Amino acid sequence: MENFLTTSLQCYKNGLLNHGSGAKYGMCREITCDAMSYQNIRDGSITDYKHVYQFKEVLKLKCD
């Protein structure tokens, strides 16, 4: 039996994770953060506010 090692998985359009060996590893989904709870910052505000931020996006704050 051949061992297949990998350091990465691919997320297909159908939402399944796979690494090419035929084994299925479940569902993948987009990672987001809801910024609604940060709308009312005392003595400050969010610059370039968006309702949802994607993985690795930055929410920037400024002081009044």
C-alpha positions in Angstrom: 0.0 0.0 0.0 1.4 3.4 -1.0 1.4 6.2 1.5 0.4 9.6 0.1 1.6 12.6 2.1 0.6 16.2 1.4 0.9 19.6 3.0 -2.0 21.2 1.3 -5.6 20.5 0.5 -7.6 22.0 -2.3 -11.1 23.5 -1.9 -13.2 22.7 -5.0 -16.1 24.7 -6.3 -18.5 22.1 -4.9 -17.2 22.9 -1.4 -15.3 19.7 -0.8 -11.7 19.5 0.4 -9.5 17.0 -1.4 -5.7 16.4 -1.9 -5.7 14.2 -5.0 -5.6 10.8 -3.4 -9.4 10.3 -3.7 -9.9 10.8 0.1 -12.5 13.3 1.1 -11.9 15.6 4.0 -15.2 17.3 4.5 -16.6 20.7 3.6 -14.6 24.0 3.2 -16.2 27.4 3.7 -15.2 31.0 3.5 -13.9 32.5 6.7 -15.5 35.9 7.6 -15.8 38.2 10.6 -19.0 40.1 11.3 -18.1 43.8 12.1 -21.5 44.8 13.3 -20.5 44.5 17.0 -17.8 47.1 16.4 -20.0 49.8 14.9 -20.3 51.9 18.1 -16.8 52.6 19.2 -16.5 55.2 22.0 -14.4 58.1 20.9 -13.5 56.5 17.6 -14.7 54.9 14.4 -13.9 52.3 11.8 -12.4 53.7 8.6 -13.7 52.0 5.4 -16.4 50.2 7.3 -17.8 47.0 5.8 -20.4 44.7 7.3 -18.3 41.5 6.7 -14.5 41.2 6.5 -12.8 38.3 4.7 -9.9 36.2 6.0 -6.7 38.3 6.2 -8.5 41.6 5.7 -7.8 44.4 8.2 -10.4 46.4 10.1 -8.8 49.9 10.8 -9.9 52.2 13.7 -9.3 55.9 14.2 -9.6 58.0 17.3 -11.8 61.1 17.3 
